[in-house]
């Protein structure tokens, strides 16, 4: 009987073998935890099951006939990363790229005090991984949970929107705001993913730079003058952003978790329960190599 990694490996290899670079697209999605990445992907691929939490790396794909008369099919390979961002570069290096390549960085707009680190780390890792390799992924920055963000104070929305627009312009990225709870934004995101997965890419005449509405800015359609700030590097954008939005202090060290009360009538059962508790607690900090994980899929 095949193991789960062996089954996954067969599915991935079969999909890769059936596609050529000419009719393939690769989409890599990374970003904040619980921001709606899986929900967005499921909507695009029209999966009906409830998304589960992505702990490390998930692979899925979609197929579409090239035309009604042809048996050839376009295949979109979708990778979603939910592991630790400090090993993101190792993951990007190991993921196979077929055809046109898009990297989507999704940040949680409802957590304004810590979204900068996610944005900076993800974009920095992508740039460092592919610089000088000949692989040039097209970047799409997605601001998630807009349904919460839209109710924030106007000044806060203006600051965050200015930062997001500045980063998109400095990194030559597309920028869209998204919420799984706003049907119109779900529809728009699905159309964008469909176009980059099976169509002609991120091509649209739609655009919005008004911070009081969900941003939608294709790359090359914004300017520093329109944003209202001087031409900036990522370091300059970071300094300007952090001078206005103070980040939350990072929690260091292990947070103590209370042991369960000893409630069994027999002391030996309490000892076994305590040992199992220690085992599970150690597993919380267990971090295996992403390289080993990907090798299991080869």
Buried (B, 14 or more C-beta within 10 A) or exposed (E): EEEEEEEBBEBBEEBBEEBEEEBBBBBBBBBBEBBBBBBBBBBBBEBEEEBEEBEBBBBBBBBBEEEEEEEEBBBBBBBBBBBEBEBBBBBBEBBEBBBBBBBBBBBBBBBBEBBBBBBBBBBBBBBEBBEEEEEEBBBBBBBBBBBBBBEBEEEBBBBBBBBBBBBBBBBEBBBBBBBBEBEEBBEBBBBBBBBBBBBEEBEBEEEEBEBEEBBBBBBEBBEBEEBEBEEBEBEBBBEBBEEEBEEEEEEEEEEEEEEEEEEEEEEEEBEEBEEEEEEEEEEEEEEEEBEEBBEBBE
